[in-house]
């Protein structure tokens, strides 16, 4: 299904210039930003190569693949066309690990680039770096590949300091290895040190704006990413992802109107291009922003629209994630605990997504007068946590452990063990705040620190609740639950 969607996306955006123009620019010529990536291929394909790299920089992987294929057909000896064909399978920031089919194809394309050879040391450097990423070494883990690729791209960038694209791809390699557990954001800051001065000098480059936003997608650095967020959609309005991406910064800063505008545009564009993953990703961010503005009806309409869609590829993580969490957000942010308890997991859901659905049922039961019935969900969450740890997915294992502690905390509160409830939610909030969120989500369905604030209010400790809500608003400015919670705590203290 995913390959069909990629083909449809590519067909609309590439196969017919007239259709591409009509589909996402309403009569305005295609605009992807300014990229100059000189290659020693047939000079006639140089403009097409620049365009293909521009698509790659906006994560428009399906059309980028078609563009590189067209270049290879026009110039079968163009080694860099095969480099590009391999690199469209590498999705840094989103999912650095590749499924076997994609990895095998990427490996074959990169090997073809090696066999053809490149005419310059610079191009050989790119191909060597790609070969490191897709090397045929049994047992090599995804992070080992991306770390080796980062080192290889650092050498390309160092050896060719005037090659802007080398600097840009090296910065992206840094971001692919940024640990969610590193709250100092060391890799992100190194990337920004490369990207920011280049962005000032080349304000129409799509990769510079895009990767600045990803680098600054944290509470600490969000303001630094705002200039890029304000212009990226104008740089590359023909790419649906470019229309969405600014909302990562808008969400961090609580700029809900801006986020809504960004994701409405991205959702429409992605739908027109057959980009279901991009459409669902924008819809999740849209639901999140609507809820923060109290626009429950608008959020419900997005959820209803999602539920009416058929033949979805739920093997695509981002689609399954958004489809699972959107209705859960609507339920738990409005304390509709019976709705939360009625959530049914998507068939065949992967463990991280299954955990969210199980948590929804568990917390819904615990908070709707059936705390004892949530025991099965707590047990299942711990089983999922172990499964994730056993497969080496420590990030989602920790997130699942947090979810289990949240359900257990509300069970404890219902049973009268208020100290245990408080301790569990404090621990959950501290761990949640110690990890950066993944780009797949605008934020958790219900932040643990907001839950802690509500618990403290129920326990009659309004002063502590106020402080907790204020801390939550530092992590996520403008979140409606924390804003209203702080106001309730202030009222209770009078």
MARMAR-505051 format. One record per residue (C-alpha): residue number from 1; x, y, z; residue in one letter. Coordinates in steps of 0.2 Angstrom, whole numbers. Layout:
[selum NUM, [X, Y, Z], "A"] ...
END
This chain:
[selum 1, [0, 0, 0], "X"] [selum 2, [14, 12, 5], "X"] [selum 3, [22, 9, -12], "X"] [selum 4, [6, 13, -21], "X"] [selum 5, [4, 29, -11], "X"] [selum 6, [22, 34, -15], "X"] [selum 7, [19, 30, -34], "X"] [selum 8, [3, 41, -33], "X"] [selum 9, [12, 55, -25], "X"] [selum 10, [26, 55, -37], "X"] [selum 11, [14, 54, -52], "X"] [selum 12, [4, 69, -46], "X"] [selum 13, [20, 79, -42], "X"] [selum 14, [31, 74, -56], "X"] [selum 15, [24, 65, -71], "X"] [selum 16, [13, 79, -76], "X"] [selum 17, [20, 97, -74], "X"] [selum 18, [2, 104, -77], "X"] [selum 19, [-5, 93, -63], "X"] [selum 20, [9, 97, -51], "X"] [selum 21, [6, 115, -54], "X"] [selum 22, [-13, 113, -51], "X"] [selum 23, [-12, 101, -37], "X"] [selum 24, [-2, 111, -24], "X"] [selum 25, [0, 129, -30], "X"] [selum 26, [-16, 132, -38], "X"] [selum 27, [-9, 139, -54], "X"] [selum 28, [7, 145, -46], "X"] [selum 29, [23, 137, -53], "X"] [selum 30, [32, 124, -43], "X"] [selum 31, [42, 131, -29], "X"] [selum 32, [54, 120, -19], "X"] [selum 33, [68, 133, -14], "X"] [selum 34, [85, 136, -21], "X"] [selum 35, [97, 122, -22], "X"] [selum 36, [114, 121, -31], "X"] [selum 37, [122, 104, -30], "X"] [selum 38, [135, 103, -45], "X"] [selum 39, [138, 86, -52], "X"] [selum 40, [149, 79, -65], "X"] [selum 41, [135, 72, -75], "X"] [selum 42, [128, 77, -92], "X"] [selum 43, [126, 96, -90], "X"] [selum 44, [108, 94, -97], "X"] [selum 45, [103, 85, -81], "X"] [selum 46, [110, 98, -69], "X"] [selum 47, [94, 108, -66], "X"] [selum 48, [85, 91, -63], "X"] [selum 49, [98, 86, -50], "X"] [selum 50, [96, 102, -41], "X"] [selum 51, [77, 100, -40], "X"] [selum 52, [79, 82, -35], "X"] [selum 53, [90, 87, -20], "X"] [selum 54, [78, 101, -16], "X"] [selum 55, [64, 88, -15], "X"] [selum 56, [75, 77, -4], "X"] [selum 57, [78, 92, 8], "X"] [selum 58, [59, 93, 11], "X"] [selum 59, [58, 74, 14], "X"] [selum 60, [47, 72, -2], "X"] [selum 61, [55, 55, -4], "X"] [selum 62, [43, 48, -17], "X"] [selum 63, [45, 62, -30], "X"] [selum 64, [63, 64, -26], "X"] [selum 65, [65, 45, -30], "X"] [selum 66, [56, 48, -47], "X"] [selum 67, [67, 63, -51], "X"] [selum 68, [83, 54, -48], "X"] [selum 69, [77, 39, -58], "X"] [selum 70, [73, 51, -73], "X"] [selum 71, [91, 58, -71], "X"] [selum 72, [98, 40, -72], "X"] [selum 73, [88, 37, -87], "X"] [selum 74, [94, 52, -96], "X"] [selum 75, [112, 49, -91], "X"] [selum 76, [115, 31, -86], "X"] [selum 77, [133, 35, -81], "X"] [selum 78, [128, 48, -68], "X"] [selum 79, [135, 40, -52], "X"] [selum 80, [127, 54, -41], "X"] [selum 81, [109, 49, -48], "X"] [selum 82, [111, 32, -40], "X"] [selum 83, [118, 40, -24], "X"] [selum 84, [102, 50, -24], "X"] [selum 85, [91, 35, -27], "X"] [selum 86, [99, 26, -12], "X"] [selum 87, [98, 42, -1], "X"] [selum 88, [79, 43, -3], "X"] [selum 89, [78, 27, 8], "X"] [selum 90, [86, 35, 22], "X"] [selum 91, [74, 45, 33], "X"] [selum 92, [85, 54, 46], "X"] [selum 93, [76, 61, 61], "X"] [selum 94, [60, 51, 57], "X"] [selum 95, [66, 33, 56], "X"] [selum 96, [85, 30, 53], "X"] [selum 97, [82, 11, 53], "X"] [selum 98, [76, 4, 36], "X"] [selum 99, [65, -10, 33], "X"] [selum 100, [74, -25, 23], "X"] [selum 101, [66, -21, 6], "X"] [selum 102, [71, -3, 7], "X"] [selum 103, [88, -7, 14], "X"] [selum 104, [91, -19, 0], "X"] [selum 105, [86, -7, -14], "X"] [selum 106, [97, 7, -6], "X"] [selum 107, [112, -5, -5], "X"] [selum 108, [110, -9, -24], "X"] [selum 109, [108, 9, -29], "X"] [selum 110, [124, 14, -19], "X"] [selum 111, [134, -1, -26], "X"] [selum 112, [129, 5, -43], "X"] [selum 113, [136, 22, -39], "X"] [selum 114, [152, 15, -33], "X"] [selum 115, [153, 4, -49], "X"] [selum 116, [150, 19, -60], "X"] [selum 117, [163, 30, -51], "X"] [selum 118, [163, 48, -49], "X"] [selum 119, [173, 61, -58], "X"] [selum 120, [178, 71, -43], "X"] [selum 121, [184, 68, -26], "X"] [selum 122, [170, 78, -19], "X"] [selum 123, [157, 66, -27], "X"] [selum 124, [167, 51, -22], "X"] [selum 125, [166, 57, -4], "X"] [selum 126, [147, 58, -4], "X"] [selum 127, [146, 40, -12], "X"] [selum 128, [159, 33, 1], "X"] [selum 129, [148, 41, 15], "X"] [selum 130, [132, 33, 8], "X"] [selum 131, [141, 16, 6], "X"] [selum 132, [146, 17, 25], "X"] [selum 133, [127, 20, 29], "X"] [selum 134, [121, 5, 18], "X"] [selum 135, [136, -6, 21], "X"] [selum 136, [133, -25, 20], "X"] [selum 137, [139, -29, 38], "X"] [selum 138, [129, -42, 47], "X"] [selum 139, [123, -37, 64], "X"] [selum 140, [126, -19, 62], "X"] [selum 141, [113, -9, 71], "X"] [selum 142, [104, 6, 64], "X"] [selum 143, [113, 18, 76], "X"] [selum 144, [130, 11, 72], "X"] [selum 145, [126, 14, 53], "X"] [selum 146, [121, 32, 56], "X"] [selum 147, [135, 36, 68], "X"] [selum 148, [147, 29, 55], "X"] [selum 149, [138, 40, 41], "X"] [selum 150, [140, 55, 52], "X"] [selum 151, [159, 53, 53], "X"] [selum 152, [160, 50, 35], "X"] [selum 153, [150, 66, 31], "X"] [selum 154, [160, 76, 43], "X"] [selum 155, [175, 71, 33], "X"] [selum 156, [166, 77, 17], "X"] [selum 157, [162, 93, 25], "X"] [selum 158, [179, 96, 31], "X"] [selum 159, [188, 91, 15], "X"] [selum 160, [176, 103, 5], "X"] [selum 161, [173, 118, 16], "X"] [selum 162, [165, 128, 2], "X"] [selum 163, [153, 115, -3], "X"] [selum 164, [137, 121, 6], "X"] [selum 165, [128, 104, 2], "X"] [selum 166, [141, 95, 11], "X"] [selum 167, [139, 106, 27], "X"] [selum 168, [120, 104, 26], "X"] [selum 169, [120, 85, 24], "X"] [selum 170, [133, 84, 38], "X"] [selum 171, [122, 94, 49], "X"] [selum 172, [107, 82, 45], "X"] [selum 173, [118, 67, 49], "X"] [selum 174, [121, 75, 67], "X"] [selum 175, [102, 77, 69], "X"] [selum 176, [100, 59, 65], "X"] [selum 177, [111, 54, 80], "X"] [selum 178, [104, 66, 92], "X"] [selum 179, [98, 57, 108], "X"] [selum 180, [81, 60, 115], "X"] [selum 181, [90, 58, 132], "X"] [selum 182, [102, 72, 129], "X"] [selum 183, [94, 87, 137], "X"] [selum 184, [109, 97, 133], "X"] [selum 185, [105, 96, 115], "X"] [selum 186, [124, 94, 110], "X"] [selum 187, [121, 87, 93], "X"] [selum 188, [107, 99, 89], "X"] [selum 189, [118, 114, 94], "X"] [selum 190, [132, 108, 83], "X"] [selum 191, [120, 107, 69], "X"] [selum 192, [113, 124, 72], "X"] [selum 193, [131, 131, 72], "X"] [selum 194, [133, 125, 54], "X"] [selum 195, [116, 129, 48], "X"] [selum 196, [112, 146, 55], "X"] [selum 197, [126, 156, 47], "X"] [selum 198, [122, 147, 30], "X"] [selum 199, [104, 151, 32], "X"] [selum 200, [107, 170, 34], "X"] [selum 201, [118, 169, 18], "X"] [selum 202, [106, 158, 9], "X"] [selum 203, [88, 162, 15], "X"] [selum 204, [79, 152, 1], "X"] [selum 205, [88, 135, 4], "X"] [selum 206, [75, 123, 9], "X"] [selum 207, [86, 111, 19], "X"] [selum 208, [94, 125, 29], "X"] [selum 209, [76, 131, 35], "X"] [selum 210, [70, 113, 37], "X"] [selum 211, [84, 107, 47], "X"] [selum 212, [85, 122, 58], "X"] [selum 213, [67, 118, 63], "X"] [selum 214, [72, 100, 68], "X"] [selum 215, [87, 106, 77], "X"] [selum 216, [77, 118, 87], "X"] [selum 217, [62, 107, 91], "X"] [selum 218, [64, 108, 110], "X"] [selum 219, [59, 119, 124], "X"] [selum 220, [76, 126, 126], "X"] [selum 221, [80, 130, 108], "X"] [selum 222, [62, 133, 100], "X"] [selum 223, [64, 152, 99], "X"] [selum 224, [80, 150, 90], "X"] [selum 225, [71, 141, 77], "X"] [selum 226, [56, 153, 75], "X"] [selum 227, [64, 163, 60], "X"] [selum 228, [66, 147, 50], "X"] [selum 229, [48, 142, 55], "X"] [selum 230, [42, 159, 48], "X"] [selum 231, [49, 157, 31], "X"] [selum 232, [50, 138, 27], "X"] [selum 233, [33, 136, 20], "X"] [selum 234, [36, 151, 9], "X"] [selum 235, [53, 144, 3], "X"] [selum 236, [45, 127, -3], "X"] [selum 237, [26, 129, -4], "X"] [selum 238, [26, 115, -17], "X"] [selum 239, [31, 102, -3], "X"] [selum 240, [17, 97, 9], "X"] [selum 241, [30, 93, 23], "X"] [selum 242, [37, 111, 21], "X"] [selum 243, [19, 118, 25], "X"] [selum 244, [18, 107, 40], "X"] [selum 245, [36, 108, 47], "X"] [selum 246, [34, 126, 55], "X"] [selum 247, [21, 119, 67], "X"] [selum 248, [34, 110, 76], "X"] [selum 249, [41, 127, 82], "X"] [selum 250, [24, 134, 84], "X"] [selum 251, [18, 120, 95], "X"] [selum 252, [34, 122, 106], "X"] [selum 253, [30, 140, 108], "X"] [selum 254, [11, 139, 110], "X"] [selum 255, [7, 148, 94], "X"] [selum 256, [-9, 139, 91], "X"] [selum 257, [-16, 150, 77], "X"] [selum 258, [0, 148, 67], "X"] [selum 259, [0, 129, 70], "X"] [selum 260, [-18, 128, 64], "X"] [selum 261, [-14, 138, 48], "X"] [selum 262, [1, 128, 45], "X"] [selum 263, [-7, 111, 47], "X"] [selum 264, [-23, 115, 37], "X"] [selum 265, [-12, 120, 22], "X"] [selum 266, [-1, 104, 24], "X"] [selum 267, [-16, 93, 26], "X"] [selum 268, [-24, 99, 10], "X"] [selum 269, [-8, 98, 0], "X"] [selum 270, [-4, 81, 6], "X"] [selum 271, [-21, 75, 2], "X"] [selum 272, [-20, 81, -15], "X"] [selum 273, [-3, 72, -17], "X"] [selum 274, [-9, 56, -11], "X"] [selum 275, [3, 58, 4], "X"] [selum 276, [-7, 49, 17], "X"] [selum 277, [7, 49, 30], "X"] [selum 278, [10, 68, 28], "X"] [selum 279, [-9, 71, 29], "X"] [selum 280, [-11, 61, 45], "X"] [selum 281, [4, 69, 53], "X"] [selum 282, [-3, 86, 50], "X"] [selum 283, [-20, 80, 56], "X"] [selum 284, [-13, 75, 73], "X"] [selum 285, [-4, 92, 75], "X"] [selum 286, [-20, 100, 70], "X"] [selum 287, [-31, 91, 83], "X"] [selum 288, [-18, 95, 96], "X"] [selum 289, [-18, 114, 92], "X"] [selum 290, [-37, 114, 91], "X"] [selum 291, [-39, 107, 108], "X"] [selum 292, [-27, 120, 115], "X"] [selum 293, [-38, 134, 109], "X"] [selum 294, [-54, 125, 115], "X"] [selum 295, [-60, 121, 98], "X"] [selum 296, [-67, 104, 102], "X"] [selum 297, [-79, 104, 88], "X"] [selum 298, [-65, 107, 75], "X"] [selum 299, [-54, 94, 83], "X"] [selum 300, [-69, 81, 83], "X"] [selum 301, [-72, 85, 64], "X"] [selum 302, [-54, 80, 60], "X"] [selum 303, [-55, 64, 70], "X"] [selum 304, [-72, 60, 61], "X"] [selum 305, [-63, 63, 45], "X"] [selum 306, [-49, 52, 49], "X"] [selum 307, [-62, 38, 54], "X"] [selum 308, [-71, 39, 38], "X"] [selum 309, [-55, 36, 28], "X"] [selum 310, [-53, 18, 21], "X"] [selum 311, [-39, 7, 15], "X"] [selum 312, [-25, 15, 26], "X"] [selum 313, [-8, 7, 27], "X"] [selum 314, [-7, 4, 46], "X"] [selum 315, [10, -4, 44], "X"] [selum 316, [17, 14, 42], "X"] [selum 317, [21, 20, 59], "X"] [selum 318, [16, 38, 57], "X"] [selum 319, [-1, 34, 50], "X"] [selum 320, [-5, 21, 64], "X"] [selum 321, [2, 33, 77], "X"] [selum 322, [-9, 47, 72], "X"] [selum 323, [-24, 36, 69], "X"] [selum 324, [-23, 29, 86], "X"] [selum 325, [-19, 45, 96], "X"] [selum 326, [-30, 58, 89], "X"] [selum 327, [-47, 51, 96], "X"] [selum 328, [-37, 48, 113], "X"] [selum 329, [-32, 66, 114], "X"] [selum 330, [-49, 72, 112], "X"] [selum 331, [-55, 60, 125], "X"] [selum 332, [-42, 63, 139], "X"] [selum 333, [-39, 81, 136], "X"] [selum 334, [-58, 84, 140], "X"] [selum 335, [-59, 71, 154], "X"] [selum 336, [-71, 60, 144], "X"] [selum 337, [-65, 44, 153], "X"] [selum 338, [-78, 32, 147], "X"] [selum 339, [-73, 37, 129], "X"] [selum 340, [-55, 34, 133], "X"] [selum 341, [-59, 17, 141], "X"] [selum 342, [-68, 12, 125], "X"] [selum 343, [-53, 14, 114], "X"] [selum 344, [-49, -2, 103], "X"] [selum 345, [-31, -5, 97], "X"] [selum 346, [-28, -5, 78], "X"] [selum 347, [-26, -23, 72], "X"] [selum 348, [-8, -27, 71], "X"] [selum 349, [-2, -12, 80], "X"] [selum 350, [16, -11, 84], "X"] [selum 351, [21, -11, 102], "X"] [selum 352, [23, 8, 105], "X"] [selum 353, [6, 11, 97], "X"] [selum 354, [-2, -3, 106], "X"] [selum 355, [4, 4, 122], "X"] [selum 356, [-5, 21, 119], "X"] [selum 357, [-21, 12, 116], "X"] [selum 358, [-19, 1, 131], "X"] [selum 359, [-15, 16, 142], "X"] [selum 360, [-31, 25, 136], "X"] [selum 361, [-42, 10, 141], "X"] [selum 362, [-32, 9, 158], "X"] [selum 363, [-33, 27, 163], "X"] [selum 364, [-51, 28, 157], "X"] [selum 365, [-56, 14, 168], "X"] [selum 366, [-46, 20, 183], "X"] [selum 367, [-54, 38, 181], "X"] [selum 368, [-71, 32, 178], "X"] [selum 369, [-75, 23, 194], "X"] [selum 370, [-67, 6, 188], "X"] [selum 371, [-49, 7, 195], "X"] [selum 372, [-48, -12, 199], "X"] [selum 373, [-53, -16, 181], "X"] [selum 374, [-37, -7, 175], "X"] [selum 375, [-26, -20, 182], "X"] [selum 376, [-26, -30, 166], "X"] [selum 377, [-20, -14, 156], "X"] [selum 378, [-6, -11, 168], "X"] [selum 379, [0, -29, 166], "X"] [selum 380, [-1, -28, 147], "X"] [selum 381, [9, -11, 148], "X"] [selum 382, [23, -19, 158], "X"] [selum 383, [23, -34, 145], "X"] [selum 384, [25, -22, 131], "X"] [selum 385, [38, -12, 140], "X"] [selum 386, [48, -29, 142], "X"] [selum 387, [46, -33, 124], "X"] [selum 388, [52, -16, 118], "X"] [selum 389, [67, -17, 130], "X"] [selum 390, [71, -35, 123], "X"] [selum 391, [72, -28, 105], "X"] [selum 392, [83, -13, 110], "X"] [selum 393, [70, 0, 109], "X"] [selum 394, [74, 9, 125], "X"] [selum 395, [65, 25, 120], "X"] [selum 396, [48, 18, 118], "X"] [selum 397, [51, 6, 132], "X"] [selum 398, [53, 20, 144], "X"] [selum 399, [38, 29, 137], "X"] [selum 400, [28, 13, 140], "X"] [selum 401, [34, 12, 158], "X"] [selum 402, [28, 30, 161], "X"] [selum 403, [11, 26, 154], "X"] [selum 404, [10, 11, 166], "X"] [selum 405, [15, 21, 181], "X"] [selum 406, [1, 34, 176], "X"] [selum 407, [-12, 21, 176], "X"] [selum 408, [-6, 13, 193], "X"] [selum 409, [-5, 31, 201], "X"] [selum 410, [-24, 34, 197], "X"] [selum 411, [-28, 16, 204], "X"] [selum 412, [-18, 21, 220], "X"] [selum 413, [-28, 37, 222], "X"] [selum 414, [-44, 28, 220], "X"] [selum 415, [-39, 15, 233], "X"] [selum 416, [-34, 29, 245], "X"] [selum 417, [-15, 27, 244], "X"] [selum 418, [-12, 46, 240], "X"] [selum 419, [6, 45, 244], "X"] [selum 420, [9, 31, 232], "X"] [selum 421, [-1, 40, 219], "X"] [selum 422, [9, 56, 221], "X"] [selum 423, [26, 47, 221], "X"] [selum 424, [21, 37, 205], "X"] [selum 425, [16, 53, 195], "X"] [selum 426, [30, 63, 201], "X"] [selum 427, [42, 49, 195], "X"] [selum 428, [32, 48, 178], "X"] [selum 429, [33, 67, 176], "X"] [selum 430, [52, 68, 179], "X"] [selum 431, [56, 54, 167], "X"] [selum 432, [44, 61, 154], "X"] [selum 433, [53, 78, 155], "X"] [selum 434, [70, 70, 154], "X"] [selum 435, [67, 64, 136], "X"] [selum 436, [63, 74, 121], "X"] [selum 437, [48, 69, 111], "X"] [selum 438, [50, 61, 94], "X"] [selum 439, [45, 72, 79], "X"] [selum 440, [30, 60, 75], "X"] [selum 441, [20, 68, 89], "X"] [selum 442, [16, 86, 95], "X"] [selum 443, [17, 79, 113], "X"] [selum 444, [10, 66, 124], "X"] [selum 445, [-9, 63, 125], "X"] [selum 446, [-9, 70, 142], "X"] [selum 447, [7, 76, 150], "X"] [selum 448, [12, 67, 166], "X"] [selum 449, [16, 84, 175], "X"] [selum 450, [-2, 90, 171], "X"] [selum 451, [-9, 74, 178], "X"] [selum 452, [2, 77, 194], "X"] [selum 453, [-5, 94, 195], "X"] [selum 454, [-23, 88, 194], "X"] [selum 455, [-19, 74, 207], "X"] [selum 456, [-12, 87, 219], "X"] [selum 457, [-28, 98, 217], "X"] [selum 458, [-39, 82, 221], "X"] [selum 459, [-28, 79, 236], "X"] [selum 460, [-31, 97, 242], "X"] [selum 461, [-13, 103, 240], "X"] [selum 462, [-17, 118, 229], "X"] [selum 463, [0, 127, 232], "X"] [selum 464, [10, 112, 226], "X"] [selum 465, [-2, 110, 211], "X"] [selum 466, [1, 128, 206], "X"] [selum 467, [19, 125, 205], "X"] [selum 468, [18, 109, 196], "X"] [selum 469, [6, 117, 183], "X"] [selum 470, [19, 132, 181], "X"] [selum 471, [33, 119, 178], "X"] [selum 472, [22, 110, 165], "X"] [selum 473, [20, 127, 156], "X"] [selum 474, [38, 129, 155], "X"] [selum 475, [40, 113, 146], "X"] [selum 476, [24, 116, 135], "X"] [selum 477, [19, 134, 134], "X"] [selum 478, [1, 138, 132], "X"] [selum 479, [-6, 120, 135], "X"] [selum 480, [-24, 123, 139], "X"] [selum 481, [-24, 110, 153], "X"] [selum 482, [-10, 118, 162], "X"] [selum 483, [-16, 135, 160], "X"] [selum 484, [-33, 131, 167], "X"] [selum 485, [-26, 120, 180], "X"] [selum 486, [-15, 134, 187], "X"] [selum 487, [-30, 145, 187], "X"] [selum 488, [-40, 132, 197], "X"] [selum 489, [-25, 131, 209], "X"] [selum 490, [-24, 149, 212], "X"] [selum 491, [-43, 150, 215], "X"] [selum 492, [-41, 136, 228], "X"] [selum 493, [-28, 146, 237], "X"] [selum 494, [-38, 161, 240], "X"] 
END
